[in-house]
Amino acid sequence: MKNVVELAPREERDGPREIAPEQWQRFERNVAEIFAAFGMDLDTPGTRETPQRFLRALFDATAGYDGDPKLRTAFPSERPDHVDGRHGQIVEGPIGFFALCEHHALPFHGAAHVAYVAGEEILGISKLTRLVRLYARRFTVQERLGEQVADALVDLVGARGVAVHLEAAHLCTQMRGVYEERSRTVTTFWRGLYEEDESLRREFLAEVRDRRR
Ligand SMILES: [Zn+2]
């Protein structure tokens, strides 16, 4: 039994991104040119620093690429070996998240519910929130976000089953385009025991329904 696991995807171990000062300056000029051409008056007290603030905000919103070293610790499961933990699912949620869709670089945001059936290890509850945010704070799509969270849980703690439910509103469709102001996109992802066991899926979805009220 191991207590420390490495987060699988390679990029998580590469550490924080580094943007050189001259890059920031070039980016600011580029953003200023775009904002001005689109109609922003950049010569006011409120907007003079806007390109810089926009870039900083975008950098923060994509901090998932920096990885999260705190995710590497798992704990041995406290479930005694002789107990059949088949239905002992751990459900966490709603976990709020904000992501950027890779098609438009505009936000999609919503709530995640994550459940797993522990193997030999469990992950602290706050780590599930960290896990969702690690993959949400990127340029991504809802489908990949769910797959990555599910796969990471299998890799991190050897979960025997994982369920992920994502419900999100996409600003790229709400702010423009078809103006679907109230639409929500729901996706579910199953791994291991959840793929085989319908009662586990039902139990999880009922739990999600209750918590969304
Ligand atoms: Zn989009």
Residues whose N, C-alpha, C, O or C-beta is under 5 A from the ligand:
A	BS01	ZN	C101 H103 H104 C172
